[in-house]
Amino acid sequence: MKKYFLFSFYGCLLLASLFFAFAPKSFSATISNSGYYRDFGGKIITTVANEITTFQSSGYICSVPGQSISIIPIGSPAGTPMSFIIPFGIISRTGNPIRPGQYMLGKYGGMASAYCIPPSPHPVAISIPLQTIVYYGNSR
């Protein structure tokens, strides 16, 4: 009896370790972060976040770790845009390039910062924190 118990215990342990060793990365990310991401949807108004556009129009030089966008969320008044960063490597699940006027659905979570530097002799970088899109699809 003891012999079979040890065999089944080590067999289960081996199967579990093989499963997690070869499980797809998306499976582990879904399990560990499923409660962390929030849903969003809306119409893209600009392909540069409004906050970044404000600084760039004042002469600042801005660096974004990916692409920034501003959208009008579904059900919100037109004057309440939300800005996001789409990090490098995150691509649309529909395969369409991002353009103003498209509709977008997806998930976001966490923050990323864009940095803007003023044109002065002693520049100091200004951090602009934006929500990070982790999964999205957009219309044609």
Phi, psi and omega in degrees: 000315181297323181297316181290326178297314179297319179298315181291323178297310180291328176295315177296319179297317178296316179297318180295317180292323176295320180298311182286335177289323183251008178292145178297148182299327181294329178295312182293323179293322180294318181293314187279334187242012187298328180274352185273327184276146178244148179278151173213162176195149179170189181255131180287126178258325176215155178263012170227130182304142181304321180299320181288320178301320179300313180292318182296326178290342177267005177098359180289152174255121186247145177237127182238131179281065183134218179240139177255148178218160170236135179231159170260112182299149178299130178086000180260154174297156185299333183272015183237067180286157173242142180248145182222162169245133171256107184296157174304139178095344176269116182244158180295136177288343178265349177080009181268139175291154183277129177220152174299144180096346178282159172261147184222139173233149178175198179232145177225157179184142181084175182233148171226156183242138167263150181238134178239136181243127180285153177278084181218166180295333180236076185290140175235124183291138176252129180270133177242100180284133179226152176296148182254126176278131181249346183198130180201162172219148181226158181284174179281000000 
